[in-house]
């Protein structure tokens, strides 16, 4: 009887979304506790009226959306989390990049866009190849931006490498190249599933080896907690998107590239 209940529960849960949801729950809890938005990832103007209550509402929506993303029977509720991220992209990041298109702003856009794209790709109604391909392409662009930032901001990237690792600039550049490779593979559909899986592993290691120790060293620092939440979320998004990229190899970037998926 207990075995049957366990099987029924697994049938109702989308366990591949667990890291994606965990990152959102952490971000939501941080936002509620601070009664403020998530720094450059949620760049709401300081003069925004009713800032604190709207920030709390945003945190609640993140948590509810994360829980819904795990529950296969949540229906349209599963759109809540990607919809929240899409609003961040369109209302906050796109105007910011349009007004000041430097790499730092573009990086914030890419980080949240990756979360939105992975979330939409996991929706039941998005199973048609054209929709999945659009989500895959949008997601695939994001690691290219991540990789570029590792080169342009090499000093900052190297400074975040743990002290016990030698050759900090090597790791900054190596992970930048790894981002480029993953993004290119996902975009063109060559070894895309392996690339997404390895990207998830790399971002998960960033969270574990880089951000967790930084949070432990400064447990009251909201920025460190937020960076951990973003790292977990991006790792989760990469793990999520691996389910929705072509199984077969194909050199195709257009909206019908997903037709080659097995």
Buried (B, 14 or more C-beta within 10 A) or exposed (E): EEEEEEEEEEEEBBEBBBBBBBBBBBBBBBBBEBEBBBBBBBBBEEEEEEBEEBBBEBBEBBBBBBBBBBBBEBEEBBBBBBBBBBBBBEEBBBEBBEEEEEBEBBBBBBBBBBBBBBBBBBBEEBEEBBBBBBBBBBBBBBBBBBBBBBBBBBEEBBEBBEEEEEEBEEBBBEBBEBBBBBBBBBBBBBBBBEBBBBBBEBBBEBBBEBBBBBBEEEEEEBBBBBBBBBBBBBBBBBBBBBBBBBEEEBEBEEBEBBBBBE
